[in-house]
Amino acid sequence: MPIFGTARYFRRLSRDLPTRGKVRLVSGVAPLLSFVDTRPSAGRDACSAERGRRSGDQWGPDVTESLIDLRALLVEREDFEGGMVGRLREGLAQGGPQVRALKDIIDTLTKRLAVAAPPQQKKIHLKLGVANYFLGHVRVAVDNLLKAEGPLAAFFLGQAHVTLGQSRQYAEDGADTTDHYDAAVKAFERAEKSGYAPQSVQLQRAGVLRLQGHLGESKTILAKLKDAAAHNAEYYYQEGALAEAEGDIPRAAKYFERAVELEPRHSAALFRLGFLNDQQGNDYEAIGYYERCLKYPPVGKGVLYNLGVLYEDNDMYDKAADCYRRLAKADPRDERAKLFVKDSEASLSMHYDPEDEQLRMADRVVLEIPITDFELSVRSRNCLKRMNIRTLGDLTRVTESQLLASKNFGETSLEEIKIIMNAKQLRIGQSLDQGQQYEFRYRPQQNLSPEEQATLNKPVSDLNLSVRARKCMNRLNIGTLGELVQRTADELLEAKNFGQTSLTEVRERLGQFNLKLRGD
């Protein structure tokens, strides 16, 4: 459907202003150092589902569609031809397993390269160049394509140089002094001379001229191709990009939409549609187009940066943080991505709703009522004091089994406390059941090594504790070492039949795994 209806074309112009210090990136093809499978999950919100229906795009591959055998395409066949490029791209669009498969294939080809004869080396360099280009390893792709031969190698070398030329606007330093646009023009000329499809080459040349600021020359080339390329999605994309460069946004949008109609996987046209909608304030449409870009490699920095900013604008901070983390992981030198990660993760705990706040203030008054305001038996009062339970709120953060596990605390004491809690419309363990209301909507993962995480996941039975200590673990519902080290010594000592001897035993056994109780 057209993105610029008469009612909203003039709505929120200049939407590409900085958002909390963040600006939209104009180009969507700046390379990532690695391709990541970032398609929306099956649990996306209703708005995302509606966007998918409106755009006519299917989120993710058809579950009945068999995976394309990339190994047969790149490893088992000696030659790699132009017709196989489409199959490779379709295979990568099928998702994460295919991306991992391609990385394994690159490792296999690299090993073969070391022992291959010179004629075979050039063929392997071509495969490595194309594969790395689609994974976003553009500089590695250039290195391999320079050592390959043939029209396909020259054409992809030109595309790689265009990508590097566009990515320069995001570079943090000036270490790269290559004129990538000039190198792209020369590569495309070699591709055409060696037999690559002239129309495809001319369309790419028109794009390079536009990027260099030679709009007139670009327009001349496109005018010559108008009739011959009437059903070519790339032609309409280049016409749209030229119209956008000239400031004719409605005409640009029309061309981009036509490109996507002809080729739903045209990621460059999808990005421009996302960016134009973003400028006009059509957030849901923009997010929909950007998310579609994520399905088709190579995924550009601009896609993830702009999508992350839009997620933040729409209070989807967890998704925004995920975009920025992918950028930071893909390019550890990207300081901007690292700053955005910190900013978005901080926002995850800063959500504010006035109505929710009023309710919470009223609840807080009740939860902060001290236990001493109520008449309790001496036994119950002493038990709660030993457990450091001082308010009604503290009682909402423990379970009945934890109370019963305390020394000298039985069913009579439990019923006594339940009566008090019911009078205030509260119950024991309530905050644990409603934890989502009191916790951050997202918690950053701890920086643990795989070995450390594996240790924490070990069952408590690996400690070979005595029967008394083992029963204590069961009463406190402690099943793993990770759960045990979250407890303090005082918490363990509150459990029935658990004394200093058992505590010393637990500490010694944890020490064998280089672990300690919380607070030790």
N, C-alpha and C positions, 0 to 999 in steps of 0.2 A: 504494500500500500504506500502511497506517496507520504513522505515525511513532512511536507510543508503544506498543510491545509491552510486555507485563508484565515481561519480563526486563530491559529497559533504561530504563523510564520513570523509575526512581529512581536511575539511574546518573549520577554527576557532576552533582548539582544545583548551582545557582548558578554555572554555567559562564560566565556573562557577567561574571566578575570581570576586572579589568584584566589584559591580557597585555603584559608588558614595557612598561607605562605606557600601553597602548592599551586603550580600552573600546569595547564594542559600542555601536552607535547603535540606538536603539529603533525609530525611524521609518525607513522605506525610501524615502520619497517626497520627501525634501528635494532640490531641483532642482540639476542640474548646469547650468553656463552653456552647455554644448553637449553634444549627444548624440554618443556614440562607439560604434562597432561593436566590442563587446568579447566576442563569442561565443568559446567555446573553439575552439582550432585543431584541425585534423584529427589532429595528433600528440599529443593529450592522453594521459595515462597510463591504464593498465588500470582503475584505480579509477574514473576519470571515465567511462570507457566503461560500466562496470558500473552506475554511478549512472544513466546515461542509459537503460539497458535497464530498470532497476527502476522508474524513474519513468514510463516509457512515452513520454517526450518525444523528439522528433527534434531532434538538434543541427543547427541551420542549416536553410535551405530545401531543399526537394526540388530536386535538380539538374535534373529534368525540368520543373519549374514555371517558366513564363515570368514575367519581371519585370512587376509592375504598372506601368502607364504613369502616373506621378504628374503629369507635365506635362499630360496630357490631363485628368486629374482636377481640377487646380487652375488651370491657365492657359487651356486651350482652352474650358472650360465657364465661362459667366458666373456662374452661381449655384453655391453650395456648400451642400449639404443634409446633414441628419443621417446619412442612409444612406451618405454618402461617407466619413464618419469612419472606419468600420470598414475600408474599402478602403485608406485612408491608413495606418492602423496596420499592416495586413497588409503593405503595401508596405515600410514601414520595417523590419519584422521580417525582410525578405529580405536585409538586410545593408548593408555599407558603400557600394556603388554607389548604393543608393537614398537613403542619408543625404546623400551628396554631391549627388545630383540634387535633393533637396529644398532644400538650401542654394542651389543655382543658381536654383531656382524662386522662392525668397524674394527673391533679387536682382532677378529679372525683375519680380515683382509690385511690389516697392518702386519700380522705375523707372516702371511703369505708373501707380502711385499719384500720382506727381508731375504727371501730365498728364490724369488721369481727371476726369470730371465728378462733382459731389457724390454723386449716387445710386450711381455705380459705385465711388466711394471707400469707401463703407460696406461694399460687398460684398468689396472687396479687403482692407479692414481685418479682416473676418471670416476670410478665408483666411490672412492673415498671423498673426492671433492664434492660430488653431488650429495652423498649421504651427510657429510658434515654441514653442507649448506642448509639442508632441511632441518638439521638438529640445532641450527643457530651458531655453529662454530665457523663463522664466516672467514676469519683469518686463516684457520686451518684449511678451509675449503680452497681459498686462493692459493695457498702453498701447493696443494695437490693438483689443482687444475692447471697451474703453470707448467707442471711436469707431464701433463696429459696432452693428447693430440686429438684433432678432429673438430667438427662443427659444434657438437654438443658441449665439449669442454670449453670452447671459446665463448659460446653463448652463456653458459653458467658463470664463467669467469667475469663476463660483463655484468651480469646480474649481481654477483658478489661485490664487485667494485661499486656499483650503484648503492647497495646497502651500506657499505662502509662510508661512502660519501655522505649519505644522509645521517649516519650515526655520529658524524663528527660534531654535530650541534649538541650532543649529550656528553662529549668527552670531557673529562676533568683536567686533562693536560694537553699539550700540543705536541706530544711525542710523534704522532703520525703526520708526516709532511707530504705524503703521496697525494697527487691530484687524482683522486679515484674516478671522478667523472671523465677526465681525459682518458684514463686507462680503460674505462668502460667503453667509450666510443671506439677505441682501437680494437678492443676485444670483439665488439659486435661487428666491426668491419671484417675481421678475420673469419668470424662465424659465417657471414654472408658469402664471402669469397670461397669458403670451403664447402658450401652447399646447404647451409641451414636455411630454413624457410624465410624468404626475403620479407614477407609481410610481418612476421614476428620480430625480425631484426629491426625493421623500420619503425615499428611501434615503440620498441625500446629506445631507439635513437631519439625519437620525438620526446620521450620522457626525460632523457638525459639533457637534451637541449632546454627543456622547460626548467629543469632543476638548475641549470646554469644561468637562467635568466633570459635565454634567447626565445622569447615567446613567439615572435614572428616566424622564425625558422621552424619551430615545432608545429605551428599552425599550418604552415605550407605542406609539411610532410603528411599531416593528418588529412588535409583537404584532398591530397592525391589518393589516399587510401579509402576515402569515404565509401565509394561504391563496392570495392572489392572486400572491404572488412565490415560489411553491414551486419553480419551475424557473429562478429568476433567480440567477446566480452572485453578483451584488453583494449580494443579500439575505443569502446565507450568509456572505459576507465580513463584512458589518456585524454579524451575529449573533456571529461568531467574535471580532471585535474587541471587542465588548461583553463577551463571556464572559472574554476575556483581561483586560480592564480590571477585571472583578470578581474576578479571581484564579482562575477555573476553567479551568486550562490544558488538561486533557484534552478538555473540551467545546469549547474554542476550536479545538484542533487538528482535531477532528472536523468543525467547520463550515468551516474553511479548506480541508480536503481535499475536502469536498463542493463548494466553490466552484471548485476547480481541476478537479474532475471535469466540472463543467458548462462551464467556460471555462478550458482549459489555458493561455490567455494572460493570465490575471488576475494581473498582476504584483504587486499589493498582497498578495493571498493567498499567492502564492509567497514573497514576502519574509517574511511572518509565519511560514510553515512553516519557512523557513530559520532565522529567529531562534529559534524554539522548539526546533528540533533543536540549534542552536548552544548554547542554554542547558543542554540535557541532555547535551551532550558527544558528540552524534552528528555528528562532523565531516564525514564524507563525504556524509551526507544533506544537511547544511546547505550545504555547498559546491555540491552539485547543484542545490538550489533557488535559491541566489543566482545561480549561473551561468545558470539559465533566465531569471531576471529581466533579465539583460543583453540578452536578445533582444528585449524588448518595451519600447519607449519610452513615456514618458520614463524614463531611468535615474536613480535617486536617489543622493545622496551616501551614504546609509546602506548601500546595496548594495555599493558599492565599498569603503567603509571596513571593513565587517564581513567581506567576502570577502578583503580584503587581510590582515586579522588572522588569519583562518583559514588562509590560505596560509602565513603565517609560522609558525603553530603546527605545520604539517605540512611544514616545511622546503622549501616551494616559494617561495623568496625572490625568484626572478626574476619570478614571476607577481604576488607581493605588490607588488614595486617598480613593476610595470606599472600596477596598480590605483591606487597613490598618485600616480604620474606623471600619470595621466589626470585625477585630481582636481585636482592642482596646475595642470595646463594649462587645465582648464576654468574654474577660479577662481583667478587669480593672487593674490587677497587671502587665500586659505586658508592661513594660516601652519601650521596643524596638518598639512595634507597635505604641505607642504614638509619638515617635520621627519620625517614618516613615510618620505618618499622617502629622505632621508639615512640613516635608521636601517636600512631594509630593504636598501639598496644596500651598506651596511657589512657586513650579515650575509651577503652573498653570498660573501665571502671568509673566513668564520669557521666553516665546517663542520668538525666534529671527529668522527672515528671512531677509538676506541682501537686496534682491530685494524689499521686502515690506518696509524695512527701508528707502531705497532711495526714494521711492514714498511718504512715509510719511514725510520725510524731506522737499520735494518740496511742499507738501500740507501744512505743518506747516508754511512755510514762508508766504504763502497766508493767512492762517487762522489767523496769528498774525498781519496782517495789521490793524492799529488802525482806528476807525471810523472817527477820526478827519482828516484823509487824504482825505476825500471825502466832496464834497459840499452838505450839507443837509440844509433843512429849519430849522429855529430856533426851531419850534415846535417839529420836529422829533428828532433833536439833544437833546433837553431837556428831551424828553420822554425816549430816550435810556439811557441818563445819569442817570435818576431816577431808571431805571431798572438795572443799573450797567452793561450795555452792552457797552464794550469798543473796541472790535475787531470784525472782520468778523466771527471769530470762535465762538464768543458768540452768534451771530445771527443764526448759524447752530444748536445751542442747545436750541432754543426756538421755539414755534409754532406760526403760524399766529394768532391763537385765543388768545394766551397769549399777543401778542403785541397789538391786538385790545382791550384787556381788560384793558390796561393801560389808565390812565386819559389823555384826550386830544390827543389820538392817533387814527386816523381814516383811512379810505380807501386811502385817498390821501397820507398820510405818508407811508402807507404800500406799495403802488405802487412805491414810491420814493426809498424805500430800496430795493425792488425787482429788480429795474433797476441796482443798484450797484452790487447786488449779481450775477445777470446774466452776468454782464461784467467780473466777475472773475470765471465764470462757477461754481457758488455755488448757493444754494437756502436755504431759511429759513427752519429750522428744519431738515436739511440734516443729521447731526450727530445722531439725534434721530432715523431716519429711518435706518441708517447704524450702529446702536449701537454696533452690534457684532464686528465691526472692532476696536472699541475703548474701549470695556470692556474686563475684564478678561474672559477667556473661561469658567470659573467656579467660582461661588461665594459660599464660605462656608456658611452654614445656621447659622443665628443668634441663640444664646443660649436663646431662649424664652420659658417660660413655656406654656403649653397648654392654661392656663387661659389668659396669656398676649397676646398670638397670637389671641385668640378669641376676646379679647377686640379690638385689632387693626383691626380686620376684620369686626367690627360693622359698619353699614352704618352711614353716617353723619346725616341722618334724626333722629337718636337716640338722637342727641344733642338738638332737638326741637328749632332750631334757628329761629330768626325773618325772615320775608320775604326778607329783604334786604341782610342779611348775607347768607341766603339760595341761593339766586340768584348768589351771588358771588361764592359760592362753585360750582354751575353749570357751570359758565363761566370759572372757572379754572379747570374743569374736576376733581374735588375732590369728590370721591364717598365713601371713607371709612375713619375711624379715622386714620388708618395707613398712608394714603396719606396726610391727613391734618397735622399730626405732622412732616412731612418732609418739610413743608413750614416754612419760617421765617415770623415774623411780618411785615417786610418791603415788602415782596412779596405780602402779603395779602393787605396791604395798597395801593399798586399800582393798584389794581383792581378798576374799576369804582364803584362809590357809596358805597365804603367800607371805613369807617373812624374809628376814635378812639373808638366811641361807639360800633361799630360792633366788633372791635378787642377785646375790654374788654369783650363783650358777649361771644365770642369764647373762650377766655382764661378761663372764669369762667365755661363754660360748659365742657371744657376739664378737668378742675380740678376735676370735679365730678367723672371722670374716672381715676384720678391720672396720667393724661397726660399733656404734655406741647408742645408748638410749638418749632421747632428747633431754638436753640439760646437763648431761654428764661431761 
